[in-house]
Amino acid sequence: MNSFGRFFRVTVFGESHGASVGVNIDGIPAGIPLTQEDFLPDLERRKGGARGTTPRKEEDLPHLKSGVFNDLTTGAPITILFENNNTRSTDYEKLRQFPRPGHADFVASKKFGGFEDYRGGGHFSGRLTLNLVAAGVIAKKILGDAIKVEARITEVGGNPDPEAGLEAAIAAKDSVGGIVECVVTGLPIGLGEPFFDSVESNIAHAAFAIPAIKGIEFGTGFAAAKMKGVEHNDPIVDTTGKTATNHAGGVVGGITNGNPLVVRVAVKPTSSTPKDQQTLNIASGEVETFSVKGRHDLCIALRVPVVLESIVAMVLADFMMLEQRRPRVWQ
């Protein structure tokens, strides 16, 4: 549903053109310093307005409604609200008649009987990634300074030069996808609970909650299918678990091995392209030509790095909190 995590429990709510979007986070330890200013650097990284992103501009100020007192977490659930002030809902009236190919418009209408909020994609909008970034800020605090979670865009439109890939998309007047890589350093050995709660399965679960994610890989990923065993295996070189290579991406048997955790996601082109498209006209029952108007990202991948960092941090914080509750065997 709309909640994720066991001990670091995240629940998202809101719609793109509703009054607000927000997040409720339960399980946060008491006594963590937390102010509105702590959120601003990561929220700024997610904002639109840059070349290739939506011109819609919102303040994106986090309003802490519960769980914080005297700038410290209380141990109670934290609720954070983000107001939606810069909306143009009339841009989406036509989409009731022409559901966008590649977007949730059609399936959402069928699933919810036409009662869904379709404005700006409603609950399916990338606007809700604000909630994930806010949760990620707190998750990073729980992980501590020794664990670094850093993501970057490595490819746009198949071009390893993101700027060149973006310029090609702008010239073509069409949307484009990309690849985002996240690397986590400083992790201990032993996070992960095989079979169904492995590190990979939990990160993958959370990653696909990010709109537009269509693929994920760890370490060498799909390229491993073309390698021999002796090529792919990572020789262990010392008692800390350090390996000579890192084809496994820091996870073996679903458990972290102390090496850098490496995860990449494939981000599809934005559904709302300015190009003419063919789709079903719900009113006429015929396939017709239409184009999407309004304010949309040409390359949503440009805004994904901080969101990917956030969901990875959420998952790892949850695993760390589980380890703290695990009974220890005295030796």
FENBEL-V837422 format. One record per pair of residues at least 6 apart in sequence whose ideal C-beta (glycine too) atoms are under 8 Angstrom apart, sorted by the first residue. I is the first residue (numbers start at 1). GAP is how many residues later the second one is. D is the distance in whole Angstrom. If there is no record, write none. Layout:
# FENBEL-V837422
[[I GAP D] [I GAP D]]
This chain:
# FENBEL-V837422
[[2 9 6] [2 10 5] [2 11 6] [3 6 6] [3 7 7] [3 8 4] [4 6 5] [4 201 7] [4 202 6] [4 205 7] [4 310 7] [5 22 7] [5 309 6] [5 310 8] [5 313 5] [6 312 6] [6 316 7] [7 20 5] [7 311 6] [7 314 4] [7 315 6] [7 318 7] [8 17 7] [8 19 5] [8 20 7] [8 131 6] [8 134 7] [8 306 6] [8 309 5] [8 310 4] [8 313 6] [9 16 7] [9 17 4] [9 18 5] [10 13 6] [10 14 8] [10 15 5] [10 121 8] [10 122 8] [10 125 5] [10 304 6] [11 12 7] [11 13 5] [11 14 8] [11 15 8] [12 9 8] [12 10 8] [12 11 5] [12 116 6] [12 119 4] [12 120 7] [13 8 7] [13 9 6] [13 10 7] [13 11 7] [13 118 8] [14 6 6] [14 7 3] [14 8 5] [14 68 8] [14 70 8] [14 109 7] [14 113 8] [14 114 6] [14 117 7] [15 6 7] [15 102 4] [15 104 7] [15 105 7] [15 107 4] [15 108 5] [15 110 7] [15 112 8] [16 68 7] [16 71 8] [16 101 8] [16 103 6] [16 104 3] [16 105 5] [16 106 6] [16 107 8] [16 109 3] [16 111 4] [16 112 8] [17 67 6] [17 70 4] [17 72 5] [17 75 8] [17 100 7] [17 102 4] [17 103 4] [17 105 7] [18 66 6] [18 99 6] [18 101 8] [18 104 8] [19 64 7] [19 65 6] [20 61 5] [20 62 6] [20 63 5] [20 64 6] [21 60 8] [21 61 5] [21 63 7] [21 106 6] [21 107 5] [21 109 6] [21 110 6] [22 57 6] [22 58 6] [22 59 4] [22 60 6] [22 109 6] [23 56 7] [23 57 5] [23 108 4] [23 109 8] [23 111 5] [23 112 6] [24 53 5] [24 54 7] [24 55 5] [24 56 8] [25 42 8] [25 52 6] [25 53 5] [25 55 8] [25 110 5] [25 113 6] [26 51 4] [27 294 7] [28 39 7] [28 45 5] [28 47 7] [28 49 8] [28 50 6] [28 110 6] [28 114 7] [29 44 7] [29 46 7] [29 113 7] [30 42 7] [30 43 6] [30 44 6] [30 45 3] [31 41 6] [31 42 6] [31 44 8] [32 40 7] [32 41 4] [32 106 7] [32 109 5] [32 110 7] [33 38 6] [33 39 6] [33 108 8] [34 30 7] [34 34 5] [34 37 7] [34 38 7] [34 39 5] [34 44 8] [34 104 7] [34 107 7] [35 36 5] [36 25 7] [36 26 6] [36 27 8] [36 28 7] [38 99 6] [38 103 8] [39 23 5] [39 41 8] [39 94 8] [39 95 6] [39 98 5] [42 91 5] [42 94 7] [42 95 5] [42 264 5] [42 267 8] [42 268 7] [43 17 5] [43 19 7] [43 87 7] [43 90 6] [43 91 7] [44 16 8] [45 258 8] [45 260 7] [45 261 4] [46 14 8] [46 83 7] [46 84 7] [46 87 5] [46 257 6] [46 260 5] [46 261 6] [47 10 7] [47 11 8] [47 13 6] [47 256 8] [48 6 4] [48 7 7] [48 8 6] [48 9 7] [48 249 7] [48 255 7] [49 6 7] [49 8 5] [50 252 7] [51 115 7] [51 119 8] [52 114 5] [52 117 7] [52 118 7] [52 245 7] [52 246 5] [52 247 5] [52 250 6] [53 244 5] [53 245 7] [53 246 7] [53 247 8] [53 249 6] [53 250 6] [54 241 5] [54 242 6] [54 243 5] [55 240 5] [56 30 6] [56 239 5] [57 29 6] [58 24 8] [58 25 8] [58 26 7] [58 27 6] [58 28 5] [59 24 7] [59 26 7] [60 22 6] [60 70 6] [61 21 7] [61 22 8] [62 18 5] [62 19 8] [62 20 6] [62 72 6] [63 17 7] [63 18 5] [63 19 7] [63 20 7] [64 14 7] [64 15 8] [64 16 6] [65 14 4] [65 15 7] [65 16 6] [66 10 6] [66 11 6] [66 12 6] [66 13 5] [67 6 6] [67 7 6] [67 8 8] [67 9 5] [67 10 5] [67 11 3] [67 12 7] [68 6 7] [68 10 6] [78 60 7] [80 51 8] [80 54 5] [82 48 5] [82 49 8] [82 52 8] [84 43 7] [87 32 7] [87 33 7] [88 206 7] [88 207 7] [89 30 4] [89 31 7] [91 202 6] [91 203 3] [91 204 7] [92 26 6] [92 27 5] [92 28 6] [92 202 7] [94 196 7] [94 199 7] [95 10 6] [95 23 6] [95 197 8] [96 13 8] [96 22 6] [96 186 7] [97 184 6] [97 185 5] [97 186 5] [98 181 6] [98 182 8] [98 183 6] [98 184 7] [98 190 7] [98 192 4] [99 6 4] [99 7 4] [99 10 7] [99 180 6] [99 181 7] [99 183 7] [100 171 5] [100 172 6] [100 177 8] [100 179 7] [100 192 6] [101 170 7] [101 176 6] [101 177 8] [101 178 5] [102 166 7] [102 167 8] [102 169 4] [103 18 7] [103 21 8] [103 168 4] [103 169 7] [104 17 7] [104 20 4] [105 13 7] [105 16 8] [106 174 8] [108 8 5] [108 10 7] [108 14 7] [108 16 6] [109 7 6] [109 9 7] [116 6 6] [116 7 7] [117 6 7] [120 7 7] [121 6 7] [121 90 8] [124 87 7] [125 86 7] [126 85 5] [126 86 7] [126 171 7] [126 174 6] [126 177 8] [128 83 8] [129 81 6] [129 82 7] [129 174 8] [129 178 5] [132 77 7] [132 78 7] [132 175 6] [132 178 5] [132 179 6] [132 182 7] [133 173 6] [133 174 6] [133 177 5] [135 175 6] [135 179 6] [136 170 8] [136 171 8] [136 173 6] [136 174 2] [136 175 7] [136 177 5] [136 178 6] [137 173 7] [138 179 8] [139 171 7] [139 174 4] [139 175 5] [139 177 7] [139 178 4] [140 9 6] [140 169 8] [140 173 5] [140 177 8] [142 175 4] [142 178 7] [142 179 7] [143 6 7] [143 170 6] [143 173 6] [143 174 6] [143 177 7] [146 40 5] [147 37 7] [147 38 7] [147 39 4] [147 40 6] [147 169 7] [148 36 7] [148 37 5] [148 38 6] [149 33 7] [149 35 5] [149 160 5] [149 163 6] [149 164 5] [149 167 8] [150 32 7] [150 33 6] [150 34 8] [150 159 7] [151 29 6] [151 30 6] [151 31 4] [151 32 8] [151 153 8] [151 154 4] [151 155 7] [151 157 5] [151 158 5] [151 161 8] [152 28 7] [152 29 6] [152 153 6] [153 9 5] [153 25 6] [153 26 7] [153 27 5] [153 28 8] [153 148 6] [153 149 6] [153 151 7] [153 152 6] [154 6 7] [154 8 7] [154 24 8] [154 25 5] [154 26 7] [154 27 5] [154 110 7] [155 7 7] [155 10 7] [155 23 5] [155 24 4] [156 6 4] [156 7 8] [156 8 8] [156 9 3] [156 10 5] [156 13 7] [156 20 6] [156 21 8] [156 22 4] [156 143 6] [156 145 6] [156 146 8] [157 8 4] [157 9 7] [157 11 6] [157 12 6] [157 19 4] [157 20 7] [157 21 7] [157 142 8] [158 7 7] [159 6 3] [159 9 7] [162 16 7] [162 140 8] [165 11 7] [165 13 7] [165 134 8] [166 10 7] [166 132 8] [166 133 6] [166 136 7] [168 8 8] [169 6 7] [169 7 4] [169 129 6] [169 130 6] [170 128 7] [173 101 6] [173 102 7] [174 95 7] [174 99 5] [174 100 7] [174 101 5] [174 124 8] [175 94 4] [175 95 4] [175 96 8] [175 97 7] [175 98 4] [175 121 8] [175 122 7] [175 123 5] [175 124 7] [175 125 8] [176 93 5] [176 94 8] [176 122 7] [176 123 5] [176 125 8] [177 35 8] [177 89 7] [177 90 5] [177 91 5] [177 92 5] [177 122 7] [177 124 6] [178 89 5] [178 121 6] [178 123 3] [178 124 7] [178 126 8] [179 85 6] [179 86 7] [179 87 6] [179 88 7] [179 122 7] [180 84 7] [180 85 5] [180 87 6] [180 121 6] [180 124 5] [180 125 5] [180 128 5] [181 81 7] [181 82 7] [181 83 5] [182 79 8] [182 80 8] [182 81 5] [182 82 8] [182 83 8] [182 123 8] [182 126 5] [182 127 6] [182 130 5] [183 77 5] [183 78 7] [183 79 5] [184 66 7] [184 76 7] [184 77 4] [184 128 6] [184 132 7] [185 75 5] [185 76 8] [187 63 7] [187 69 5] [187 71 7] [187 73 8] [187 74 6] [187 129 7] [188 68 7] [188 70 7] [188 135 8] [189 52 5] [189 66 8] [189 67 6] [189 68 6] [189 69 4] [190 65 6] [190 66 7] [190 133 7] [191 8 6] [191 64 7] [191 65 4] [191 125 7] [191 128 4] [191 129 7] [191 132 7] [192 6 5] [192 7 4] [192 10 8] [192 59 7] [192 61 8] [192 62 5] [192 63 4] [192 64 6] [192 127 7] [193 61 7] [193 126 8] [193 129 7] [194 59 6] [194 60 4] [194 61 7] [195 59 7] [197 57 8] [198 53 7] [198 55 8] [198 56 3] [198 57 7] [199 52 5] [199 55 6] [199 56 7] [199 57 6] [199 62 7] [199 116 7] [199 120 7] [200 18 5] [200 51 6] [200 54 6] [201 53 7] [202 113 5] [202 116 8] [202 117 8] [203 13 8] [203 15 8] [203 60 6] [203 108 7] [203 109 6] [203 112 5] [204 12 5] [206 105 4] [206 106 8] [206 108 6] [206 109 5] [207 6 5] [207 9 5] [207 56 8] [207 58 6] [207 101 7] [207 104 6] [208 8 8] [209 102 7] [210 55 7] [210 94 7] [210 97 5] [210 98 7] [210 101 7] [211 89 8] [212 55 5] [212 56 5] [212 58 7] [212 88 5] [212 89 8] [212 92 8] [213 52 5] [213 53 7] [213 54 6] [213 55 8] [213 91 8] [214 52 5] [214 53 7] [214 54 5] [215 50 7] [215 51 4] [216 47 7] [216 48 7] [216 49 5] [216 50 7] [217 46 7] [217 47 5] [218 30 7] [218 31 4] [218 32 8] [218 33 6] [218 43 8] [218 44 6] [218 45 5] [218 46 8] [219 27 6] [219 28 5] [219 29 5] [219 30 3] [219 31 7] [219 32 7] [219 43 5] [220 7 7] [220 12 7] [220 27 4] [220 28 8] [220 29 7] [221 28 8] [221 43 7] [224 8 5] [224 23 6] [227 20 8] [231 16 8] [232 15 5] [233 14 7] [234 9 4] [234 10 7] [234 11 5] [234 12 6] [234 13 6] [234 14 5] [234 25 8] [235 8 6] [235 9 4] [235 10 7] [236 6 7] [236 7 6] [237 6 6] [237 7 5] [240 18 6] [241 16 5] [241 17 4] [241 18 7] [242 16 7] [242 17 7] [243 14 7] [243 16 6] [246 13 5] [246 14 6] [246 16 7] [248 9 7] [248 11 8] [249 11 8] [249 12 6] [249 13 4] [249 14 7] [250 6 6] [250 7 6] [250 8 8] [250 9 5] [250 10 5] [250 11 4] [250 12 6] [251 6 7] [251 10 6] [261 51 8] [263 45 8] [263 49 7] [265 39 7] [265 43 6] [267 33 6] [267 34 4] [267 37 5] [269 30 8] [270 26 6] [270 27 5] [270 28 7] [270 29 7] [270 30 5] [271 21 8] [272 20 4] [272 22 7] [272 24 4] [273 19 6] [273 23 8] [274 17 6] [274 18 7] [275 16 7] [276 13 5] [276 14 7] [276 15 5] [277 12 7] [277 13 6] [277 14 7] [277 15 8] [278 9 6] [278 10 7] [278 11 6] [279 8 7] [279 9 7] [279 11 6] [280 6 8] [280 7 6] [280 8 8] [281 6 7] [281 7 5] [281 9 8] [297 6 7]]
